[in-house]
Amino acid sequence: MFSKGQWVFGILFAIAFIIAIFYTYRKDLKLHKKYYKGSVWILVAFISFILFIVSIKWLFS
């Protein structure tokens, strides 16, 4: 399926990508706290809505 070199490349790429994402997030943390304050409630509302839809589907199926 995949060669050993492809596996190595995939693993190294994933590690480098995760490190880059972590570094940029830490660098912009102060801006995130300033501009995205209260966005957790949007996430909670979205998850609640999805759970509501799933519960209705489960209830009526």
Backbone atoms as SQL, in Angstrom:
CREATE TABLE atoms (id INTEGER PRIMARY KEY, chain TEXT, resi INTEGER, resn TEXT, atom TEXT, x REAL, y REAL, z REAL);
INSERT INTO atoms VALUES
  (1, 'A', 1, 'MET', 'N', 0.827, -1.176, 0.000),
  (2, 'A', 1, 'MET', 'CA', 0.000, 0.000, 0.000),
  (3, 'A', 1, 'MET', 'C', 0.879, 1.250, 0.000),
  (4, 'A', 2, 'PHE', 'N', 1.581, 1.523, 1.081),
  (5, 'A', 2, 'PHE', 'CA', 2.509, 2.650, 1.141),
  (6, 'A', 2, 'PHE', 'C', 3.918, 2.114, 1.346),
  (7, 'A', 3, 'SER', 'N', 4.873, 2.808, 0.764),
  (8, 'A', 3, 'SER', 'CA', 6.263, 2.386, 0.983),
  (9, 'A', 3, 'SER', 'C', 6.737, 2.940, 2.324),
  (10, 'A', 4, 'LYS', 'N', 7.886, 2.431, 2.756),
  (11, 'A', 4, 'LYS', 'CA', 8.431, 2.877, 4.043),
  (12, 'A', 4, 'LYS', 'C', 8.774, 4.370, 3.999),
  (13, 'A', 5, 'GLY', 'N', 9.266, 4.840, 2.865),
  (14, 'A', 5, 'GLY', 'CA', 9.593, 6.254, 2.725),
  (15, 'A', 5, 'GLY', 'C', 8.356, 7.144, 2.809),
  (16, 'A', 6, 'GLN', 'N', 7.243, 6.668, 2.259),
  (17, 'A', 6, 'GLN', 'CA', 6.004, 7.443, 2.338),
  (18, 'A', 6, 'GLN', 'C', 5.493, 7.524, 3.776),
  (19, 'A', 7, 'TRP', 'N', 5.618, 6.438, 4.511),
  (20, 'A', 7, 'TRP', 'CA', 5.221, 6.451, 5.922),
  (21, 'A', 7, 'TRP', 'C', 6.079, 7.424, 6.716),
  (22, 'A', 8, 'VAL', 'N', 7.376, 7.385, 6.496),
  (23, 'A', 8, 'VAL', 'CA', 8.289, 8.280, 7.208),
  (24, 'A', 8, 'VAL', 'C', 7.963, 9.733, 6.870),
  (25, 'A', 9, 'PHE', 'N', 7.766, 10.017, 5.588),
  (26, 'A', 9, 'PHE', 'CA', 7.427, 11.371, 5.186),
  (27, 'A', 9, 'PHE', 'C', 6.119, 11.824, 5.829),
  (28, 'A', 10, 'GLY', 'N', 5.116, 10.967, 5.823),
  (29, 'A', 10, 'GLY', 'CA', 3.821, 11.311, 6.415),
  (30, 'A', 10, 'GLY', 'C', 3.922, 11.605, 7.893),
  (31, 'A', 11, 'ILE', 'N', 4.666, 10.803, 8.606),
  (32, 'A', 11, 'ILE', 'CA', 4.831, 11.001, 10.054),
  (33, 'A', 11, 'ILE', 'C', 5.606, 12.284, 10.332),
  (34, 'A', 12, 'LEU', 'N', 6.706, 12.507, 9.607),
  (35, 'A', 12, 'LEU', 'CA', 7.489, 13.725, 9.815),
  (36, 'A', 12, 'LEU', 'C', 6.692, 14.980, 9.432),
  (37, 'A', 13, 'PHE', 'N', 5.920, 14.883, 8.365),
  (38, 'A', 13, 'PHE', 'CA', 5.095, 16.013, 7.955),
  (39, 'A', 13, 'PHE', 'C', 4.050, 16.329, 9.024),
  (40, 'A', 14, 'ALA', 'N', 3.405, 15.304, 9.561),
  (41, 'A', 14, 'ALA', 'CA', 2.392, 15.511, 10.598),
  (42, 'A', 14, 'ALA', 'C', 3.007, 16.150, 11.840),
  (43, 'A', 15, 'ILE', 'N', 4.181, 15.682, 12.239),
  (44, 'A', 15, 'ILE', 'CA', 4.856, 16.246, 13.415),
  (45, 'A', 15, 'ILE', 'C', 5.219, 17.710, 13.170),
  (46, 'A', 16, 'ALA', 'N', 5.784, 18.012, 11.998),
  (47, 'A', 16, 'ALA', 'CA', 6.155, 19.391, 11.674),
  (48, 'A', 16, 'ALA', 'C', 4.919, 20.286, 11.609),
  (49, 'A', 17, 'PHE', 'N', 3.822, 19.777, 11.059),
  (50, 'A', 17, 'PHE', 'CA', 2.593, 20.555, 10.955),
  (51, 'A', 17, 'PHE', 'C', 2.023, 20.863, 12.336),
  (52, 'A', 18, 'ILE', 'N', 2.009, 19.883, 13.213),
  (53, 'A', 18, 'ILE', 'CA', 1.501, 20.093, 14.574),
  (54, 'A', 18, 'ILE', 'C', 2.360, 21.101, 15.320),
  (55, 'A', 19, 'ILE', 'N', 3.671, 21.022, 15.167),
  (56, 'A', 19, 'ILE', 'CA', 4.557, 21.983, 15.818),
  (57, 'A', 19, 'ILE', 'C', 4.320, 23.390, 15.283),
  (58, 'A', 20, 'ALA', 'N', 4.145, 23.527, 13.974),
  (59, 'A', 20, 'ALA', 'CA', 3.904, 24.844, 13.377),
  (60, 'A', 20, 'ALA', 'C', 2.580, 25.436, 13.854),
  (61, 'A', 21, 'ILE', 'N', 1.540, 24.619, 13.912),
  (62, 'A', 21, 'ILE', 'CA', 0.243, 25.091, 14.385),
  (63, 'A', 21, 'ILE', 'C', 0.343, 25.516, 15.852),
  (64, 'A', 22, 'PHE', 'N', 0.997, 24.732, 16.672),
  (65, 'A', 22, 'PHE', 'CA', 1.155, 25.056, 18.091),
  (66, 'A', 22, 'PHE', 'C', 1.928, 26.359, 18.261),
  (67, 'A', 23, 'TYR', 'N', 3.004, 26.536, 17.487),
  (68, 'A', 23, 'TYR', 'CA', 3.822, 27.738, 17.588),
  (69, 'A', 23, 'TYR', 'C', 3.028, 28.984, 17.194),
  (70, 'A', 24, 'THR', 'N', 2.286, 28.910, 16.090),
  (71, 'A', 24, 'THR', 'CA', 1.527, 30.084, 15.657),
  (72, 'A', 24, 'THR', 'C', 0.383, 30.389, 16.608),
  (73, 'A', 25, 'TYR', 'N', -0.229, 29.358, 17.192),
  (74, 'A', 25, 'TYR', 'CA', -1.297, 29.593, 18.161),
  (75, 'A', 25, 'TYR', 'C', -0.745, 30.289, 19.397),
  (76, 'A', 26, 'ARG', 'N', 0.393, 29.824, 19.890),
  (77, 'A', 26, 'ARG', 'CA', 0.990, 30.443, 21.078),
  (78, 'A', 26, 'ARG', 'C', 1.392, 31.887, 20.789),
  (79, 'A', 27, 'LYS', 'N', 1.850, 32.150, 19.568),
  (80, 'A', 27, 'LYS', 'CA', 2.273, 33.489, 19.196),
  (81, 'A', 27, 'LYS', 'C', 1.076, 34.454, 19.153),
  (82, 'A', 28, 'ASP', 'N', -0.081, 33.972, 18.707),
  (83, 'A', 28, 'ASP', 'CA', -1.257, 34.814, 18.557),
  (84, 'A', 28, 'ASP', 'C', -2.240, 34.711, 19.715),
  (85, 'A', 29, 'LEU', 'N', -1.849, 34.106, 20.816),
  (86, 'A', 29, 'LEU', 'CA', -2.766, 33.861, 21.925),
  (87, 'A', 29, 'LEU', 'C', -3.350, 35.153, 22.489),
  (88, 'A', 30, 'LYS', 'N', -2.536, 36.198, 22.588),
  (89, 'A', 30, 'LYS', 'CA', -3.010, 37.466, 23.129),
  (90, 'A', 30, 'LYS', 'C', -4.096, 38.068, 22.224),
  (91, 'A', 31, 'LEU', 'N', -3.898, 37.977, 20.915),
  (92, 'A', 31, 'LEU', 'CA', -4.903, 38.486, 19.984),
  (93, 'A', 31, 'LEU', 'C', -6.185, 37.657, 20.025),
  (94, 'A', 32, 'HIS', 'N', -6.053, 36.340, 20.181),
  (95, 'A', 32, 'HIS', 'CA', -7.225, 35.484, 20.257),
  (96, 'A', 32, 'HIS', 'C', -8.079, 35.842, 21.469),
  (97, 'A', 33, 'LYS', 'N', -7.441, 36.080, 22.598),
  (98, 'A', 33, 'LYS', 'CA', -8.181, 36.430, 23.807),
  (99, 'A', 33, 'LYS', 'C', -8.882, 37.770, 23.653),
  (100, 'A', 34, 'LYS', 'N', -8.295, 38.674, 22.885),
  (101, 'A', 34, 'LYS', 'CA', -8.878, 40.009, 22.717),
  (102, 'A', 34, 'LYS', 'C', -10.048, 39.991, 21.736),
  (103, 'A', 35, 'TYR', 'N', -9.879, 39.380, 20.586),
  (104, 'A', 35, 'TYR', 'CA', -10.868, 39.473, 19.523),
  (105, 'A', 35, 'TYR', 'C', -11.914, 38.364, 19.525),
  (106, 'A', 36, 'TYR', 'N', -11.639, 37.241, 20.155),
  (107, 'A', 36, 'TYR', 'CA', -12.571, 36.118, 20.125),
  (108, 'A', 36, 'TYR', 'C', -13.152, 35.821, 21.496),
  (109, 'A', 37, 'LYS', 'N', -13.265, 36.856, 22.330),
  (110, 'A', 37, 'LYS', 'CA', -13.826, 36.680, 23.653),
  (111, 'A', 37, 'LYS', 'C', -15.308, 36.318, 23.512),
  (112, 'A', 38, 'GLY', 'N', -15.752, 35.291, 24.204),
  (113, 'A', 38, 'GLY', 'CA', -17.142, 34.872, 24.155),
  (114, 'A', 38, 'GLY', 'C', -17.477, 33.920, 23.023),
  (115, 'A', 39, 'SER', 'N', -16.522, 33.553, 22.220),
  (116, 'A', 39, 'SER', 'CA', -16.812, 32.649, 21.108),
  (117, 'A', 39, 'SER', 'C', -17.077, 31.220, 21.584),
  (118, 'A', 40, 'VAL', 'N', -16.742, 30.924, 22.822),
  (119, 'A', 40, 'VAL', 'CA', -17.027, 29.592, 23.366),
  (120, 'A', 40, 'VAL', 'C', -18.535, 29.358, 23.391),
  (121, 'A', 41, 'TRP', 'N', -19.310, 30.404, 23.639),
  (122, 'A', 41, 'TRP', 'CA', -20.767, 30.261, 23.694),
  (123, 'A', 41, 'TRP', 'C', -21.347, 29.914, 22.322),
  (124, 'A', 42, 'ILE', 'N', -20.722, 30.397, 21.272),
  (125, 'A', 42, 'ILE', 'CA', -21.154, 30.021, 19.917),
  (126, 'A', 42, 'ILE', 'C', -20.929, 28.523, 19.711),
  (127, 'A', 43, 'LEU', 'N', -19.785, 28.038, 20.155),
  (128, 'A', 43, 'LEU', 'CA', -19.480, 26.612, 20.043),
  (129, 'A', 43, 'LEU', 'C', -20.464, 25.779, 20.859),
  (130, 'A', 44, 'VAL', 'N', -20.759, 26.214, 22.072),
  (131, 'A', 44, 'VAL', 'CA', -21.720, 25.495, 22.922),
  (132, 'A', 44, 'VAL', 'C', -23.095, 25.464, 22.254),
  (133, 'A', 45, 'ALA', 'N', -23.535, 26.588, 21.689),
  (134, 'A', 45, 'ALA', 'CA', -24.825, 26.641, 21.015),
  (135, 'A', 45, 'ALA', 'C', -24.845, 25.717, 19.796),
  (136, 'A', 46, 'PHE', 'N', -23.769, 25.696, 19.034),
  (137, 'A', 46, 'PHE', 'CA', -23.686, 24.840, 17.853),
  (138, 'A', 46, 'PHE', 'C', -23.748, 23.364, 18.243),
  (139, 'A', 47, 'ILE', 'N', -22.993, 22.975, 19.243),
  (140, 'A', 47, 'ILE', 'CA', -22.993, 21.575, 19.692),
  (141, 'A', 47, 'ILE', 'C', -24.362, 21.198, 20.255),
  (142, 'A', 48, 'SER', 'N', -24.978, 22.116, 21.001),
  (143, 'A', 48, 'SER', 'CA', -26.318, 21.858, 21.535),
  (144, 'A', 48, 'SER', 'C', -27.328, 21.663, 20.415),
  (145, 'A', 49, 'PHE', 'N', -27.239, 22.475, 19.382),
  (146, 'A', 49, 'PHE', 'CA', -28.144, 22.349, 18.245),
  (147, 'A', 49, 'PHE', 'C', -27.971, 21.004, 17.552),
  (148, 'A', 50, 'ILE', 'N', -26.746, 20.593, 17.340),
  (149, 'A', 50, 'ILE', 'CA', -26.479, 19.298, 16.704),
  (150, 'A', 50, 'ILE', 'C', -27.018, 18.160, 17.576),
  (151, 'A', 51, 'LEU', 'N', -26.788, 18.238, 18.890),
  (152, 'A', 51, 'LEU', 'CA', -27.307, 17.206, 19.787),
  (153, 'A', 51, 'LEU', 'C', -28.834, 17.189, 19.793),
  (154, 'A', 52, 'PHE', 'N', -29.445, 18.360, 19.685),
  (155, 'A', 52, 'PHE', 'CA', -30.906, 18.446, 19.609),
  (156, 'A', 52, 'PHE', 'C', -31.419, 17.750, 18.355),
  (157, 'A', 53, 'ILE', 'N', -30.792, 17.983, 17.229),
  (158, 'A', 53, 'ILE', 'CA', -31.201, 17.347, 15.977),
  (159, 'A', 53, 'ILE', 'C', -31.016, 15.832, 16.056),
  (160, 'A', 54, 'VAL', 'N', -29.906, 15.388, 16.623),
  (161, 'A', 54, 'VAL', 'CA', -29.647, 13.953, 16.748),
  (162, 'A', 54, 'VAL', 'C', -30.674, 13.310, 17.692),
  (163, 'A', 55, 'SER', 'N', -31.001, 14.009, 18.767),
  (164, 'A', 55, 'SER', 'CA', -31.983, 13.439, 19.703),
  (165, 'A', 55, 'SER', 'C', -33.368, 13.341, 19.074),
  (166, 'A', 56, 'ILE', 'N', -33.760, 14.323, 18.266),
  (167, 'A', 56, 'ILE', 'CA', -35.041, 14.244, 17.569),
  (168, 'A', 56, 'ILE', 'C', -35.043, 13.079, 16.582),
  (169, 'A', 57, 'LYS', 'N', -33.940, 12.924, 15.853),
  (170, 'A', 57, 'LYS', 'CA', -33.844, 11.808, 14.906),
  (171, 'A', 57, 'LYS', 'C', -33.922, 10.472, 15.644),
  (172, 'A', 58, 'TRP', 'N', -33.243, 10.381, 16.769),
  (173, 'A', 58, 'TRP', 'CA', -33.246, 9.131, 17.544),
  (174, 'A', 58, 'TRP', 'C', -34.624, 8.872, 18.138),
  (175, 'A', 59, 'LEU', 'N', -35.305, 9.925, 18.558),
  (176, 'A', 59, 'LEU', 'CA', -36.610, 9.790, 19.186),
  (177, 'A', 59, 'LEU', 'C', -37.676, 9.333, 18.196),
  (178, 'A', 60, 'PHE', 'N', -37.622, 9.833, 16.963),
  (179, 'A', 60, 'PHE', 'CA', -38.656, 9.523, 15.988),
  (180, 'A', 60, 'PHE', 'C', -38.270, 8.437, 14.984),
  (181, 'A', 61, 'SER', 'N', -37.193, 7.746, 15.190),
  (182, 'A', 61, 'SER', 'CA', -36.827, 6.688, 14.246),
  (183, 'A', 61, 'SER', 'C', -37.106, 5.316, 14.787);
